[in-house]
Amino acid sequence: MRQATCVLRWLAIAALSGIYVWLAYRTTASAQPTHLGALLAILPVALFALALAWKAARRIIAMATWSAAVVLLLLAWPVIEARFAWIYFIQHAGIFTLLAIGFGRTLAAGAEPMITRFARLAHDGRLAPEVVRYTRSVTILWTLFFAGMAAVSGILFGLGDLAHWSFFANLLTPTLVIATFAGEFIVRLRVLPAEIRTGFIESIRASIVAARGSAPPAC
């Protein structure tokens, strides 16, 4: 029963995410100011900020700040509606830029590569030398991937062709991320022996642990 609930939950999340991505693509590609486009651009950030404010140590102050920000957004709504594509661009290019910097910094001398850290979590701290070398290479791969995504996003948006940029940012980006993740896993199967490599699910769970700083949920 619990497993069925988990499956339904993930299917619902996937369906809602797909609808959101498609609507974001359609509204941005049209390059026409719309209430829906502006709302879709602002809503995820507003909800994320709301969650942070609700969990803040000084909740009352955080919620008051969030409410004031919402009021300012409503006052500036005509400007946001006319330029909502910029919000999408800042989110898309900004996230990949931060990821590239975050992964790239772990490649510095004396630092532990990001993917090595994930693998160490999955293997309870014990890693074979082959895994250490491989995970460093994968960290380099993801760093270059993130940097490339940010660069392409900036070039397409800078050219002013919102239709192609929206296709890249909203539809092609998740496809490329999934394809890169799957391609790396296939290479991992061929390069690392079964007794020392991390499985697909274990890799995802290790990533969640690293992001949350605690054990991931059962589903």
N, C-alpha and C positions, 0 to 999 in steps of 0.2 A: 504493500500500500504506500509506504513511504517512498519507494523507488518510483512508483507511478506518479506520485505527486511531484517529485523532482523533475521527471521527464516533462510533465505538463507545464511546470513552471518555466523550464528552459525553452519549451516550444512557444509559450506565450511571450517570453522575452524576445525570442528570435523574430516572432511575427510582428511585435510592436516595433522592434528595431528596424525591420525591413520596411514597414510602413513609413516610419520617420525618415529613413534614408531616401526613400523614393520621393516623398513630399519635399524634402530639402532639395533634392536634385531638381525637381520640376519648378519649384518657386525661384531657385537661384538661377537656373538656366534661362528663364524667361527674361531676366534683367529688368523686370517691372516691379515697382514698389507695391507690396501687398501686405495686408495685416497678417496673413498666415505665414508668409516668409519671415517677417520680423519676429513673430511670436515663436516660430520654430527655432530661430537663431538664438533668442534670449532664454527660452524656457529651460533648456538643460543647465545652463550656467546658473540661472536663478534657483532652480531646485537643488543643485549641488551646494550653492551658497547657503540655502535654507537649512540643509542637512548639517552643514558645518556649524551654523549659528545655533541650531537646536542642541548640538552636542558640546558646545563650547562651555568652558568652566564658568564664565560669566554670561549665562544664557540671556538674561534680560537685556544687557548692553548689546550683545551680539544680535539679538532679534530686533532691537530698536534700530541698530545700524542697518540691518537687512531691510527693514521696513522703509527707512529713509531712502535707501538706494532704489527701492521699487518705486517710490514716489517720484524720484528724479528721473527714472526711466520713463514713467508715464508722462511727465512734463516734456521730455525730449522725444516722445514717440514719433512725431512727424519726421525728425531727422533720422531716427533709427530705421523707420520704415523705408526711407529713401536710400539708406546706405547699409541695409542689413547684410548684403553680400560681404561687406568688410568684416562683419562679426564672424561669419563662417570662415573667412580667410585667416583671420587672426587666430581663431581656435585651431584650424587645421595646421597651418604652418607653424604656429607657436608650439603645439603639442609635439610635433615631430622634431622641431628644433631642440626642445627641452630633452626629449628622449635621446637624440643624438649626443647632446652634451653630457647627459647623465651616464649613458653607456660609454662614451668616449673617455670620460674622466677615469673610469675604472681600468682603463688600459695603461695608465701612467705607471711609471716605475714604482714598485713598492705597493701598488694597489692590487686588489683582487678583482679580476674581470667579472662583470655582472653575471654572465651565464655560468661562470664557475661558481659563483655564490649560490645561484639557484640549484646547481647540481649538488653542491655540498649539503644544502638543506635536504634534498631528496635522498642523499646517501648517508644521512646522519653524520656528516662531517668527514667521512672517509672517501678520498678520491684517488684513483689510480693515476699515475703520471700521464697515461694516454688520454684520460678524460680531462685532465688539467690543460693539456696542449690543445685538445679539440675544442673545449669550451672557450678558450681564449680566441681561437679562430672564429667561432660562432659569434662571440661578442664583437669582433671586428666587423663581421658580416652585418649584424644588426645595426651597428653604428653607421656604416656606410649606407645601409638601406634607409634608415631614418633621415640621414643628411640628404640623401638623394630625393626622398619624398618632399622634404621641406623646400629644396631648391626648385624642383619641378613645379610645386605649388606656387612659389613666388614668381617663377617665369610666366606660367600660364595666366595667373591673375594680373601680372604686370602688363601683359599684352592686351588685356581688356576683353578677351574672349571668354565671357562668363559661361557660355554653353559648354565649351571644352573643359574649362576649369571645374565647373560643377560636376561634369561626368567623372573627371579624375578624382576629385575630392570626395564625392559622395558615393559613387558606384565602384570605381576602379580601386580606390584605396583599400576597402575591406577585402576585396578579392586578392590584391597583391599581398596583403599581410597574411592571409590564410595560405596562399600559395607558397610564400617564403617559409612560413612555419612548417608546412607539410613537406616542402622540398628539403629543408634542413633535417627533418626527422627521417626521411628516406636515406639521406646521406649518412646519418648517424647509424642506421641499421647496417649499412655496408662497411662503415669504418670501424665501429667499436664492437667488441665481442659482447654477446648477450649478457654475460655475467657482470659486466661493469657499466653498461649503458643504462640510461634512465628511459622509462617508457613515456608514451605520449601523455597519458593522464597524469603521471607523476610529475612531469615537467610543468604542466598547467597548475597543479596543486602547489608545487614549489614556488612558482611565480606569485601565486596568491598569498602564500605564507610571507614571501619577501615584501610584498606590497602592504599587507596588513600588519605584519609583525606578530602574527598569532596563527594558530592552527586554522586551516580553511574549513568551511562548513562541509557537512557530509555530502551535500549535493549542490 
